[in-house]
Amino acid sequence: MTPSLLCLFSAVTAWAGPVSLHTDVALSVERTGVTIARAPGPGTLSLGEFPPGDARLRLNRVDLTPLDATFTVPASGPLVLRLEGDMLTTE
């Protein structure tokens, strides 16, 4: 009997940490064309885990033009985004 070797390969994405968004308006959040969160008004949304590196979101604000945002997710720890008016900042 000859021994055989079975190798399994799996694609694993490394996640950096949770991303949340503080918003001052009602909005929906899209990532790669898919709505991932909705806020009926001001508040905080959990956007889930993101891989480290550059990320893009489209913020569809009620009665305002959409805001396309690109930001960098750090390699570890949570990331907080804050939307106030037309300004998106990271904490």
MODELLER restraints for C-alpha pairs under 7 A, 6 or more apart:
rsr = mdl.restraints
at = mdl.atoms
rsr.add(forms.Gaussian(group=physical.xy_distance, feature=features.Distance(at['CA:13:A'], at['CA:51:A']), mean=6.94, stdev=0.5))
rsr.add(forms.Gaussian(group=physical.xy_distance, feature=features.Distance(at['CA:14:A'], at['CA:51:A']), mean=5.81, stdev=0.5))
rsr.add(forms.Gaussian(group=physical.xy_distance, feature=features.Distance(at['CA:15:A'], at['CA:49:A']), mean=6.21, stdev=0.5))
rsr.add(forms.Gaussian(group=physical.xy_distance, feature=features.Distance(at['CA:15:A'], at['CA:50:A']), mean=5.60, stdev=0.5))
rsr.add(forms.Gaussian(group=physical.xy_distance, feature=features.Distance(at['CA:15:A'], at['CA:51:A']), mean=4.26, stdev=0.5))
rsr.add(forms.Gaussian(group=physical.xy_distance, feature=features.Distance(at['CA:15:A'], at['CA:52:A']), mean=6.44, stdev=0.5))
rsr.add(forms.Gaussian(group=physical.xy_distance, feature=features.Distance(at['CA:16:A'], at['CA:49:A']), mean=6.97, stdev=0.5))
rsr.add(forms.Gaussian(group=physical.xy_distance, feature=features.Distance(at['CA:16:A'], at['CA:50:A']), mean=6.03, stdev=0.5))
rsr.add(forms.Gaussian(group=physical.xy_distance, feature=features.Distance(at['CA:16:A'], at['CA:51:A']), mean=5.16, stdev=0.5))
rsr.add(forms.Gaussian(group=physical.xy_distance, feature=features.Distance(at['CA:16:A'], at['CA:52:A']), mean=5.04, stdev=0.5))
rsr.add(forms.Gaussian(group=physical.xy_distance, feature=features.Distance(at['CA:16:A'], at['CA:74:A']), mean=6.50, stdev=0.5))
rsr.add(forms.Gaussian(group=physical.xy_distance, feature=features.Distance(at['CA:16:A'], at['CA:75:A']), mean=4.95, stdev=0.5))
rsr.add(forms.Gaussian(group=physical.xy_distance, feature=features.Distance(at['CA:16:A'], at['CA:76:A']), mean=4.73, stdev=0.5))
rsr.add(forms.Gaussian(group=physical.xy_distance, feature=features.Distance(at['CA:16:A'], at['CA:77:A']), mean=6.46, stdev=0.5))
rsr.add(forms.Gaussian(group=physical.xy_distance, feature=features.Distance(at['CA:17:A'], at['CA:49:A']), mean=5.30, stdev=0.5))
rsr.add(forms.Gaussian(group=physical.xy_distance, feature=features.Distance(at['CA:17:A'], at['CA:50:A']), mean=6.27, stdev=0.5))
rsr.add(forms.Gaussian(group=physical.xy_distance, feature=features.Distance(at['CA:17:A'], at['CA:76:A']), mean=5.93, stdev=0.5))
rsr.add(forms.Gaussian(group=physical.xy_distance, feature=features.Distance(at['CA:17:A'], at['CA:77:A']), mean=5.17, stdev=0.5))
rsr.add(forms.Gaussian(group=physical.xy_distance, feature=features.Distance(at['CA:17:A'], at['CA:78:A']), mean=4.95, stdev=0.5))
rsr.add(forms.Gaussian(group=physical.xy_distance, feature=features.Distance(at['CA:18:A'], at['CA:48:A']), mean=5.21, stdev=0.5))
rsr.add(forms.Gaussian(group=physical.xy_distance, feature=features.Distance(at['CA:18:A'], at['CA:49:A']), mean=4.37, stdev=0.5))
rsr.add(forms.Gaussian(group=physical.xy_distance, feature=features.Distance(at['CA:18:A'], at['CA:50:A']), mean=6.54, stdev=0.5))
rsr.add(forms.Gaussian(group=physical.xy_distance, feature=features.Distance(at['CA:18:A'], at['CA:78:A']), mean=4.90, stdev=0.5))
rsr.add(forms.Gaussian(group=physical.xy_distance, feature=features.Distance(at['CA:18:A'], at['CA:79:A']), mean=6.39, stdev=0.5))
rsr.add(forms.Gaussian(group=physical.xy_distance, feature=features.Distance(at['CA:19:A'], at['CA:46:A']), mean=6.34, stdev=0.5))
rsr.add(forms.Gaussian(group=physical.xy_distance, feature=features.Distance(at['CA:19:A'], at['CA:47:A']), mean=5.39, stdev=0.5))
rsr.add(forms.Gaussian(group=physical.xy_distance, feature=features.Distance(at['CA:19:A'], at['CA:48:A']), mean=5.68, stdev=0.5))
rsr.add(forms.Gaussian(group=physical.xy_distance, feature=features.Distance(at['CA:19:A'], at['CA:49:A']), mean=6.13, stdev=0.5))
rsr.add(forms.Gaussian(group=physical.xy_distance, feature=features.Distance(at['CA:19:A'], at['CA:50:A']), mean=6.83, stdev=0.5))
rsr.add(forms.Gaussian(group=physical.xy_distance, feature=features.Distance(at['CA:19:A'], at['CA:78:A']), mean=5.87, stdev=0.5))
rsr.add(forms.Gaussian(group=physical.xy_distance, feature=features.Distance(at['CA:19:A'], at['CA:79:A']), mean=4.81, stdev=0.5))
rsr.add(forms.Gaussian(group=physical.xy_distance, feature=features.Distance(at['CA:19:A'], at['CA:80:A']), mean=5.83, stdev=0.5))
rsr.add(forms.Gaussian(group=physical.xy_distance, feature=features.Distance(at['CA:20:A'], at['CA:44:A']), mean=6.89, stdev=0.5))
rsr.add(forms.Gaussian(group=physical.xy_distance, feature=features.Distance(at['CA:20:A'], at['CA:45:A']), mean=5.53, stdev=0.5))
rsr.add(forms.Gaussian(group=physical.xy_distance, feature=features.Distance(at['CA:20:A'], at['CA:46:A']), mean=4.42, stdev=0.5))
rsr.add(forms.Gaussian(group=physical.xy_distance, feature=features.Distance(at['CA:20:A'], at['CA:47:A']), mean=5.30, stdev=0.5))
rsr.add(forms.Gaussian(group=physical.xy_distance, feature=features.Distance(at['CA:20:A'], at['CA:79:A']), mean=6.49, stdev=0.5))
rsr.add(forms.Gaussian(group=physical.xy_distance, feature=features.Distance(at['CA:20:A'], at['CA:80:A']), mean=4.99, stdev=0.5))
rsr.add(forms.Gaussian(group=physical.xy_distance, feature=features.Distance(at['CA:20:A'], at['CA:81:A']), mean=6.08, stdev=0.5))
rsr.add(forms.Gaussian(group=physical.xy_distance, feature=features.Distance(at['CA:21:A'], at['CA:44:A']), mean=5.53, stdev=0.5))
rsr.add(forms.Gaussian(group=physical.xy_distance, feature=features.Distance(at['CA:21:A'], at['CA:45:A']), mean=5.12, stdev=0.5))
rsr.add(forms.Gaussian(group=physical.xy_distance, feature=features.Distance(at['CA:21:A'], at['CA:46:A']), mean=6.50, stdev=0.5))
rsr.add(forms.Gaussian(group=physical.xy_distance, feature=features.Distance(at['CA:21:A'], at['CA:80:A']), mean=5.86, stdev=0.5))
rsr.add(forms.Gaussian(group=physical.xy_distance, feature=features.Distance(at['CA:21:A'], at['CA:81:A']), mean=4.62, stdev=0.5))
rsr.add(forms.Gaussian(group=physical.xy_distance, feature=features.Distance(at['CA:21:A'], at['CA:82:A']), mean=5.68, stdev=0.5))
rsr.add(forms.Gaussian(group=physical.xy_distance, feature=features.Distance(at['CA:22:A'], at['CA:43:A']), mean=5.72, stdev=0.5))
rsr.add(forms.Gaussian(group=physical.xy_distance, feature=features.Distance(at['CA:22:A'], at['CA:44:A']), mean=4.38, stdev=0.5))
rsr.add(forms.Gaussian(group=physical.xy_distance, feature=features.Distance(at['CA:22:A'], at['CA:45:A']), mean=6.48, stdev=0.5))
rsr.add(forms.Gaussian(group=physical.xy_distance, feature=features.Distance(at['CA:22:A'], at['CA:81:A']), mean=6.19, stdev=0.5))
rsr.add(forms.Gaussian(group=physical.xy_distance, feature=features.Distance(at['CA:22:A'], at['CA:82:A']), mean=4.71, stdev=0.5))
rsr.add(forms.Gaussian(group=physical.xy_distance, feature=features.Distance(at['CA:22:A'], at['CA:83:A']), mean=6.06, stdev=0.5))
rsr.add(forms.Gaussian(group=physical.xy_distance, feature=features.Distance(at['CA:23:A'], at['CA:42:A']), mean=5.28, stdev=0.5))
rsr.add(forms.Gaussian(group=physical.xy_distance, feature=features.Distance(at['CA:23:A'], at['CA:43:A']), mean=5.53, stdev=0.5))
rsr.add(forms.Gaussian(group=physical.xy_distance, feature=features.Distance(at['CA:23:A'], at['CA:44:A']), mean=6.29, stdev=0.5))
rsr.add(forms.Gaussian(group=physical.xy_distance, feature=features.Distance(at['CA:23:A'], at['CA:82:A']), mean=6.13, stdev=0.5))
rsr.add(forms.Gaussian(group=physical.xy_distance, feature=features.Distance(at['CA:23:A'], at['CA:83:A']), mean=4.84, stdev=0.5))
rsr.add(forms.Gaussian(group=physical.xy_distance, feature=features.Distance(at['CA:23:A'], at['CA:84:A']), mean=6.47, stdev=0.5))
rsr.add(forms.Gaussian(group=physical.xy_distance, feature=features.Distance(at['CA:24:A'], at['CA:42:A']), mean=4.32, stdev=0.5))
rsr.add(forms.Gaussian(group=physical.xy_distance, feature=features.Distance(at['CA:24:A'], at['CA:43:A']), mean=6.67, stdev=0.5))
rsr.add(forms.Gaussian(group=physical.xy_distance, feature=features.Distance(at['CA:24:A'], at['CA:83:A']), mean=6.45, stdev=0.5))
rsr.add(forms.Gaussian(group=physical.xy_distance, feature=features.Distance(at['CA:24:A'], at['CA:84:A']), mean=5.71, stdev=0.5))
rsr.add(forms.Gaussian(group=physical.xy_distance, feature=features.Distance(at['CA:25:A'], at['CA:41:A']), mean=5.12, stdev=0.5))
rsr.add(forms.Gaussian(group=physical.xy_distance, feature=features.Distance(at['CA:25:A'], at['CA:42:A']), mean=4.86, stdev=0.5))
rsr.add(forms.Gaussian(group=physical.xy_distance, feature=features.Distance(at['CA:25:A'], at['CA:61:A']), mean=6.83, stdev=0.5))
rsr.add(forms.Gaussian(group=physical.xy_distance, feature=features.Distance(at['CA:26:A'], at['CA:39:A']), mean=5.19, stdev=0.5))
rsr.add(forms.Gaussian(group=physical.xy_distance, feature=features.Distance(at['CA:26:A'], at['CA:40:A']), mean=4.78, stdev=0.5))
rsr.add(forms.Gaussian(group=physical.xy_distance, feature=features.Distance(at['CA:26:A'], at['CA:41:A']), mean=3.91, stdev=0.5))
rsr.add(forms.Gaussian(group=physical.xy_distance, feature=features.Distance(at['CA:26:A'], at['CA:42:A']), mean=6.11, stdev=0.5))
rsr.add(forms.Gaussian(group=physical.xy_distance, feature=features.Distance(at['CA:26:A'], at['CA:61:A']), mean=6.03, stdev=0.5))
rsr.add(forms.Gaussian(group=physical.xy_distance, feature=features.Distance(at['CA:26:A'], at['CA:62:A']), mean=5.70, stdev=0.5))
rsr.add(forms.Gaussian(group=physical.xy_distance, feature=features.Distance(at['CA:27:A'], at['CA:38:A']), mean=5.83, stdev=0.5))
rsr.add(forms.Gaussian(group=physical.xy_distance, feature=features.Distance(at['CA:27:A'], at['CA:39:A']), mean=5.32, stdev=0.5))
rsr.add(forms.Gaussian(group=physical.xy_distance, feature=features.Distance(at['CA:27:A'], at['CA:40:A']), mean=6.76, stdev=0.5))
rsr.add(forms.Gaussian(group=physical.xy_distance, feature=features.Distance(at['CA:27:A'], at['CA:59:A']), mean=6.55, stdev=0.5))
rsr.add(forms.Gaussian(group=physical.xy_distance, feature=features.Distance(at['CA:27:A'], at['CA:60:A']), mean=5.33, stdev=0.5))
rsr.add(forms.Gaussian(group=physical.xy_distance, feature=features.Distance(at['CA:27:A'], at['CA:61:A']), mean=4.25, stdev=0.5))
rsr.add(forms.Gaussian(group=physical.xy_distance, feature=features.Distance(at['CA:27:A'], at['CA:62:A']), mean=5.64, stdev=0.5))
rsr.add(forms.Gaussian(group=physical.xy_distance, feature=features.Distance(at['CA:28:A'], at['CA:35:A']), mean=6.72, stdev=0.5))
rsr.add(forms.Gaussian(group=physical.xy_distance, feature=features.Distance(at['CA:28:A'], at['CA:37:A']), mean=5.72, stdev=0.5))
rsr.add(forms.Gaussian(group=physical.xy_distance, feature=features.Distance(at['CA:28:A'], at['CA:38:A']), mean=4.23, stdev=0.5))
rsr.add(forms.Gaussian(group=physical.xy_distance, feature=features.Distance(at['CA:28:A'], at['CA:39:A']), mean=6.29, stdev=0.5))
rsr.add(forms.Gaussian(group=physical.xy_distance, feature=features.Distance(at['CA:28:A'], at['CA:59:A']), mean=6.00, stdev=0.5))
rsr.add(forms.Gaussian(group=physical.xy_distance, feature=features.Distance(at['CA:28:A'], at['CA:60:A']), mean=5.16, stdev=0.5))
rsr.add(forms.Gaussian(group=physical.xy_distance, feature=features.Distance(at['CA:28:A'], at['CA:61:A']), mean=6.63, stdev=0.5))
rsr.add(forms.Gaussian(group=physical.xy_distance, feature=features.Distance(at['CA:29:A'], at['CA:35:A']), mean=5.56, stdev=0.5))
rsr.add(forms.Gaussian(group=physical.xy_distance, feature=features.Distance(at['CA:29:A'], at['CA:36:A']), mean=5.78, stdev=0.5))
rsr.add(forms.Gaussian(group=physical.xy_distance, feature=features.Distance(at['CA:29:A'], at['CA:37:A']), mean=5.20, stdev=0.5))
rsr.add(forms.Gaussian(group=physical.xy_distance, feature=features.Distance(at['CA:29:A'], at['CA:38:A']), mean=6.25, stdev=0.5))
rsr.add(forms.Gaussian(group=physical.xy_distance, feature=features.Distance(at['CA:29:A'], at['CA:57:A']), mean=6.72, stdev=0.5))
rsr.add(forms.Gaussian(group=physical.xy_distance, feature=features.Distance(at['CA:29:A'], at['CA:58:A']), mean=5.85, stdev=0.5))
rsr.add(forms.Gaussian(group=physical.xy_distance, feature=features.Distance(at['CA:29:A'], at['CA:59:A']), mean=4.84, stdev=0.5))
rsr.add(forms.Gaussian(group=physical.xy_distance, feature=features.Distance(at['CA:29:A'], at['CA:60:A']), mean=6.28, stdev=0.5))
rsr.add(forms.Gaussian(group=physical.xy_distance, feature=features.Distance(at['CA:30:A'], at['CA:36:A']), mean=5.68, stdev=0.5))
rsr.add(forms.Gaussian(group=physical.xy_distance, feature=features.Distance(at['CA:30:A'], at['CA:57:A']), mean=5.64, stdev=0.5))
rsr.add(forms.Gaussian(group=physical.xy_distance, feature=features.Distance(at['CA:30:A'], at['CA:58:A']), mean=5.04, stdev=0.5))
rsr.add(forms.Gaussian(group=physical.xy_distance, feature=features.Distance(at['CA:30:A'], at['CA:59:A']), mean=6.52, stdev=0.5))
rsr.add(forms.Gaussian(group=physical.xy_distance, feature=features.Distance(at['CA:31:A'], at['CA:56:A']), mean=6.62, stdev=0.5))
rsr.add(forms.Gaussian(group=physical.xy_distance, feature=features.Distance(at['CA:31:A'], at['CA:57:A']), mean=5.04, stdev=0.5))
rsr.add(forms.Gaussian(group=physical.xy_distance, feature=features.Distance(at['CA:31:A'], at['CA:58:A']), mean=6.64, stdev=0.5))
rsr.add(forms.Gaussian(group=physical.xy_distance, feature=features.Distance(at['CA:36:A'], at['CA:47:A']), mean=6.84, stdev=0.5))
rsr.add(forms.Gaussian(group=physical.xy_distance, feature=features.Distance(at['CA:37:A'], at['CA:47:A']), mean=6.58, stdev=0.5))
rsr.add(forms.Gaussian(group=physical.xy_distance, feature=features.Distance(at['CA:52:A'], at['CA:73:A']), mean=4.87, stdev=0.5))
rsr.add(forms.Gaussian(group=physical.xy_distance, feature=features.Distance(at['CA:52:A'], at['CA:74:A']), mean=5.46, stdev=0.5))
rsr.add(forms.Gaussian(group=physical.xy_distance, feature=features.Distance(at['CA:52:A'], at['CA:75:A']), mean=4.94, stdev=0.5))
rsr.add(forms.Gaussian(group=physical.xy_distance, feature=features.Distance(at['CA:53:A'], at['CA:72:A']), mean=5.16, stdev=0.5))
rsr.add(forms.Gaussian(group=physical.xy_distance, feature=features.Distance(at['CA:53:A'], at['CA:73:A']), mean=5.03, stdev=0.5))
rsr.add(forms.Gaussian(group=physical.xy_distance, feature=features.Distance(at['CA:53:A'], at['CA:74:A']), mean=6.53, stdev=0.5))
rsr.add(forms.Gaussian(group=physical.xy_distance, feature=features.Distance(at['CA:54:A'], at['CA:70:A']), mean=6.75, stdev=0.5))
rsr.add(forms.Gaussian(group=physical.xy_distance, feature=features.Distance(at['CA:54:A'], at['CA:71:A']), mean=5.63, stdev=0.5))
rsr.add(forms.Gaussian(group=physical.xy_distance, feature=features.Distance(at['CA:54:A'], at['CA:72:A']), mean=4.37, stdev=0.5))
rsr.add(forms.Gaussian(group=physical.xy_distance, feature=features.Distance(at['CA:54:A'], at['CA:73:A']), mean=6.15, stdev=0.5))
rsr.add(forms.Gaussian(group=physical.xy_distance, feature=features.Distance(at['CA:55:A'], at['CA:70:A']), mean=5.62, stdev=0.5))
rsr.add(forms.Gaussian(group=physical.xy_distance, feature=features.Distance(at['CA:55:A'], at['CA:71:A']), mean=5.51, stdev=0.5))
rsr.add(forms.Gaussian(group=physical.xy_distance, feature=features.Distance(at['CA:55:A'], at['CA:72:A']), mean=6.06, stdev=0.5))
rsr.add(forms.Gaussian(group=physical.xy_distance, feature=features.Distance(at['CA:55:A'], at['CA:73:A']), mean=6.84, stdev=0.5))
rsr.add(forms.Gaussian(group=physical.xy_distance, feature=features.Distance(at['CA:56:A'], at['CA:69:A']), mean=5.58, stdev=0.5))
rsr.add(forms.Gaussian(group=physical.xy_distance, feature=features.Distance(at['CA:56:A'], at['CA:70:A']), mean=4.46, stdev=0.5))
rsr.add(forms.Gaussian(group=physical.xy_distance, feature=features.Distance(at['CA:56:A'], at['CA:71:A']), mean=6.60, stdev=0.5))
rsr.add(forms.Gaussian(group=physical.xy_distance, feature=features.Distance(at['CA:57:A'], at['CA:68:A']), mean=5.94, stdev=0.5))
rsr.add(forms.Gaussian(group=physical.xy_distance, feature=features.Distance(at['CA:57:A'], at['CA:69:A']), mean=5.25, stdev=0.5))
rsr.add(forms.Gaussian(group=physical.xy_distance, feature=features.Distance(at['CA:57:A'], at['CA:70:A']), mean=6.57, stdev=0.5))
rsr.add(forms.Gaussian(group=physical.xy_distance, feature=features.Distance(at['CA:58:A'], at['CA:66:A']), mean=6.62, stdev=0.5))
rsr.add(forms.Gaussian(group=physical.xy_distance, feature=features.Distance(at['CA:58:A'], at['CA:67:A']), mean=5.70, stdev=0.5))
rsr.add(forms.Gaussian(group=physical.xy_distance, feature=features.Distance(at['CA:58:A'], at['CA:68:A']), mean=4.47, stdev=0.5))
rsr.add(forms.Gaussian(group=physical.xy_distance, feature=features.Distance(at['CA:58:A'], at['CA:69:A']), mean=6.17, stdev=0.5))
rsr.add(forms.Gaussian(group=physical.xy_distance, feature=features.Distance(at['CA:59:A'], at['CA:66:A']), mean=5.54, stdev=0.5))
rsr.add(forms.Gaussian(group=physical.xy_distance, feature=features.Distance(at['CA:59:A'], at['CA:67:A']), mean=5.01, stdev=0.5))
rsr.add(forms.Gaussian(group=physical.xy_distance, feature=features.Distance(at['CA:59:A'], at['CA:68:A']), mean=6.30, stdev=0.5))
rsr.add(forms.Gaussian(group=physical.xy_distance, feature=features.Distance(at['CA:60:A'], at['CA:66:A']), mean=4.48, stdev=0.5))
rsr.add(forms.Gaussian(group=physical.xy_distance, feature=features.Distance(at['CA:60:A'], at['CA:67:A']), mean=6.53, stdev=0.5))
rsr.add(forms.Gaussian(group=physical.xy_distance, feature=features.Distance(at['CA:73:A'], at['CA:79:A']), mean=6.83, stdev=0.5))
rsr.add(forms.Gaussian(group=physical.xy_distance, feature=features.Distance(at['CA:79:A'], at['CA:91:A']), mean=6.43, stdev=0.5))
rsr.add(forms.Gaussian(group=physical.xy_distance, feature=features.Distance(at['CA:80:A'], at['CA:90:A']), mean=5.70, stdev=0.5))
rsr.add(forms.Gaussian(group=physical.xy_distance, feature=features.Distance(at['CA:80:A'], at['CA:91:A']), mean=5.15, stdev=0.5))
rsr.add(forms.Gaussian(group=physical.xy_distance, feature=features.Distance(at['CA:81:A'], at['CA:88:A']), mean=6.69, stdev=0.5))
rsr.add(forms.Gaussian(group=physical.xy_distance, feature=features.Distance(at['CA:81:A'], at['CA:89:A']), mean=5.69, stdev=0.5))
rsr.add(forms.Gaussian(group=physical.xy_distance, feature=features.Distance(at['CA:81:A'], at['CA:90:A']), mean=4.57, stdev=0.5))
rsr.add(forms.Gaussian(group=physical.xy_distance, feature=features.Distance(at['CA:81:A'], at['CA:91:A']), mean=6.34, stdev=0.5))
rsr.add(forms.Gaussian(group=physical.xy_distance, feature=features.Distance(at['CA:82:A'], at['CA:88:A']), mean=5.52, stdev=0.5))
rsr.add(forms.Gaussian(group=physical.xy_distance, feature=features.Distance(at['CA:82:A'], at['CA:89:A']), mean=5.20, stdev=0.5))
rsr.add(forms.Gaussian(group=physical.xy_distance, feature=features.Distance(at['CA:82:A'], at['CA:90:A']), mean=6.21, stdev=0.5))
rsr.add(forms.Gaussian(group=physical.xy_distance, feature=features.Distance(at['CA:83:A'], at['CA:89:A']), mean=6.63, stdev=0.5))
